[in-house]
């Protein structure tokens, strides 16, 4: 990180969950470690099995972390947006990245090299505490993912996604899908053809109304019933 960009980087890091609350002096040390990286849509940040050389914080855009089955089926584990951080575990334990990461759109990230970050971590107890908090948050995310994939059928997964999207968009009656349907299918653990059939079924039954990437939630009670498996 060049000295010209240090102030803006320090300001950005102070607003991330991982580094919020740290004194300016520690944020400055972190900013000096950070390496700016840019990725075009579809570009790979790392492959599953690559050496875990460091972790990332998203400055802009969106990054998907995903796994591929032996037959090439994609399962999106999570999508990270601005201020989110990911790949901390392999950066700490030195093991390989357990999944792959790619840009969903033109994105900028900060990369923190493993060895330099570990040295700083030894000197900054407050940073270690923040890191533990971030691990707890990611464990909750993956617990939610497992719950969604194992305990719900595809209609329940889609209903849960739409209700969550509405909540993120200030309880909007009509939501804008934040992923193309192919990527959404991968996020929900299904294939595009199945997802299209589920969308059509919910339309026929009067739970939703779709027009392009916009989905109107017509019957929230029945959507909640799908989520709970009733």
Secondary structure as UniProt FT lines:
FT   HELIX           3..14
FT   TURN            17..21
FT   HELIX           24..33
FT   STRAND          35..39
FT   TURN            41..42
FT   STRAND          44..46
FT   TURN            48..49
FT   STRAND          54..60
FT   STRAND          63..68
FT   TURN            70..71
FT   STRAND          74..80
FT   TURN            82..83
FT   STRAND          85..86
FT   HELIX           88..93
FT   STRAND          100..103
FT   STRAND          107..113
FT   HELIX           114..123
FT   HELIX           125..151
FT   HELIX           154..168
FT   TURN            169..170
FT   STRAND          174..176
FT   HELIX           181..187
FT   TURN            188..189
FT   HELIX           192..204
FT   TURN            205..206
FT   STRAND          208..211
FT   TURN            212..213
FT   STRAND          214..217
FT   HELIX           220..228
//
